[in-house]
Amino acid sequence: MATIYRKASSVLIWLGEEDSTSKFAMEFVPKIIRSDFQWDGSWWEQYGFITLAQILERPWFRRGWVLQEAAFSTNSTIYCGDRQVHMDHFAMTIDLVRARLSSILPSFSRTGNTMRTEILANFHDSPAVKLLDTIEGVFRKSEDGHILHRRMSLETLVALGTSSETTDQRDTIYALLNLASDIAAWSQPDQSDAIIPNYGKNVLDVYVDFILHCCHHSGSLDIICRPWAPISSSIVHTTGQDRRADHTLLKYPSWIAPRDGLPFGDPSRRLKHRLHGNPFVGSHQKPVYNAHYGLKPHVSVGRNEVDGACDGSFYASGIILGEVARKSTRLASAIVTKESLEILGTISRKSHSDLINMPDTIWRTLCADRDGRGQPAPSVYRVAMLHLLQISFKTPKPESSTNLLEHMSSIDIEELLDTEIPIHVKKYLAVVRDVIWNRRTYKSKVNDGNKGPLVGLIPQNAKVGDQVCILYGCSVPVILRKLPSSDDESCWQLIGDAYVYGIMDGEVIRSASTQTLKTTETKFKIR
């Protein structure tokens, strides 16, 4: 297929029949790319930009296989009804609009027209713009269109393709093989890490091939915490089943992360409201943390003796840090409750002073000790948190010096972001919102009685008694739950990723001796 599109003199892309807006949008494209186009006043309110944003919602942009069509082609033309525009001109137009919108986003977000704002958001974050970005970045080509090299790994392509939809879930992986930089075109079936399209395999085994490929090629286990699989979390874990079209039942283990764990849920639902905090693992290309201190993953999968298919077991080595002893209520809609802060520490007023004592565990945990770009949290975030505490006190100047949290109300981040507050406070709140949404704060027991309890953030479905662990190869801690087992071998369920204050940069692994790690190491059987 790749060869066909690469050698084709022209590839025609059909977006569908013309409607009341598409004709205007297609005719608007050549006007925008003209050097004399006027970007005056509230240009984004022009009807042409609204129609162009609407055409980005066409189903073609969500089809999993179309990436190959457009990426390999050197001459693609987009058709909608009887109107046509060259793919290069279309992509250039979208890039121009995105660049202009990025500088005036606050302006049109304050217009009060929610519907118009949501439509224009298609230029910023939609399946269409993700597809166009991937088409542009997947290859480096010569002037005549010859592919000089592939730029993206399979793991990166799968992460970028979470908005894509395929009829066969195995094509979530197979549709991207020809594009990936770490999949050799000459791979043979007898190679241990080769991924060869084989529709005789069930979906689970194809996903296992992909996960093992990620572990071997990137040296990272983060893929088990990064939502990517087009399956519902309602059919994940040992109790869940998925009825396929042929009426066979498949079980999906907890170490396959479904797309509905993404911040705005499964992209196929096209939700406009946030459901979850951002994954702590960050992107494959730029990990945010290093809790495992660079240790490579020790992984394998359990297989049936009869046919060699995966039995749902995933073996990974690591260490247990402690047990969840207390958890807050869910931080629904990123509302910071008094209880959630009490778990993280005590806030008091210094004697004979208006100054407030606030432990780092509070302000650093709420932002997961990072700024919006994944860099270490700046000290100005502490100032921002102190400002938030001041405006959250029920009385202007509470007298108690032992625990000021008794005098504060909840912090509604979304509400505060719509008010006039200092810019450093607004930036901090935006980061906190994206981190804590629907998570919980927690305090744990620890294995070493000489150390204080661990605190941090855990998934909303974590429970008291769950274990806080570091898996070798995983850049962030994870929450594991021991499952009832009929044999002597313990089985675990992966609940999700976690933030643990003070250990996210490898402090635990770095300070432990080789002998200590060896004696405390656990081989987890995760299902």
C-alpha positions, 0 to 999 in steps of 0.5 A: 500500500505504501508503494502504491501511494508513493509512486502514484502521480496523484492521490485524490482525497474525498471528504464527502458531499458538498454542504451549505458551508463546505463550498465556502470553506474550500473557496476560502483556502486560496484567499487565506494563503495569498500574501495580501490577505487582511487579518484585520480586527476580529478576523476570526469572526469571519464566516470563512473561518467558521466554515473552515473549522467545520470542515475539519470535523469531516470523518475522513480526518479520523480514519486510521489508514488515511495517514498512509495515503497522505504521508506517502503521496507527493501530490495529494488533492482534497475534494469536497463535492465538486470543489478541490484544493491541493493538500499542501495549500490546505495544510498551509492554511490551517497552519496560518490560522493556528499561528494567528489564533495562538496569539489571540486565544484570550480575545475570542474566548471572552466573546461569550459565544461558546459555540463559536469558541468551540468550533474555532478550537478545531484549529487548536486540538482536533483529529484533523490538526493532529493528522496534518501535524503527523503527515508533516512530521513523519518523514523527511523528504527530498525536494522530489518527494523521496523519503530520506528517513522516518522521524517517528517511532511506532510508540510516538505514532500510536500516541499521536493517533489516539483520535484515529478510528479503525474498523479492526482494532488491530489496525491501531498498530498495523496501519502505522507500521510502514510509517515508523522509524523503528520498524524495519521494512525487512523484519522477519517473523522469526525476529523476537521483536518483529511486528508482522501484520497477522490477522490470525492473532486476536486483538490482545496479542497484537497489543502485546506485540506493540507493548513489548516492542515499546519496552525493547526499543525505548527502554521504557515501560511508560506505555502501560500508563499512557492511554492509547488503546481503543477499548473502553475502561469498562471492559478492562481488568480481569472482570471485563470482557469485550464481545467481538463481531464474531461473538468471541469474548476477549479479556483485556488486562489492566496494563493496557491503558484505554483511550478513555483515560485521556484528559478529555476521554476517548476522542471518538466521543468528542467531549468538550469537558475534561474528565481526567488529569493529564497523565504523569508519564508525559510523552514518549519523546519527552519524559517528565520524571525519572522515578526509576532512575533510568533502570531498564524494564524487566518484563515478559508476558504469560502465554498459554502452553497450547497456542502461545497466546497471551494469557493476560499476565504481564510480569514486571520487576520493581519495588514497593514504596508503601501502602495507601493509608489515607485518601481524600475525596475525589478532586472533582472538577479540580476543586481543592478541598480542605481535606485534600490539603490536610493530608499533604501537610499543616499550614500555620501562622508564624508567631508574632507575624503575618507570615504563613508557614506552608510546607513544600509538600502542598504547593509542589504536590498540587502542580506535581512539581512541574510547570506547564512545559514539564520543567521543574516548578518555579518558586513563584508557584509557592507565592501563588499558593500563598495568595490562594490561601489568603483569599480562601480564608473565611475570615480576613486574618484568622488568629489560630496559629496551629492549623490555618486550614480550619479557617479556609474554604475550598478553592474552585480553580475553574471559577478563579481562572475566570476572575481577575487574578495576578498572572503568576497565580493564573499560570499556577492554577492552570497547571494545578487544574490539569494535574489534580482533575478527578485525582485524590491526595493521599498519605501512605504507610511506608516500609521503613519505619524511620521515615515519614509517610509518603504523600502525593496524588493517586488515581480516583479509583485507588483505595486504602490498602493499595500499594505505591510502587516503582516499576523498573523502566517506568518514569513515574510511580504506579498504584498496584492492587493485590487481587484474590488468587487461587494459587501461591503466586500473587496477582496485581491490578494496575490502578494507574500512575501516581505522583509521590512527593520527593521521589520523582527524580530517582531519589529512592533508587539513587540512595539505595545500595545494589544489595538493598534493591536486590533484597527488596525487588519484587516481580509483579504478575499484573493482570 
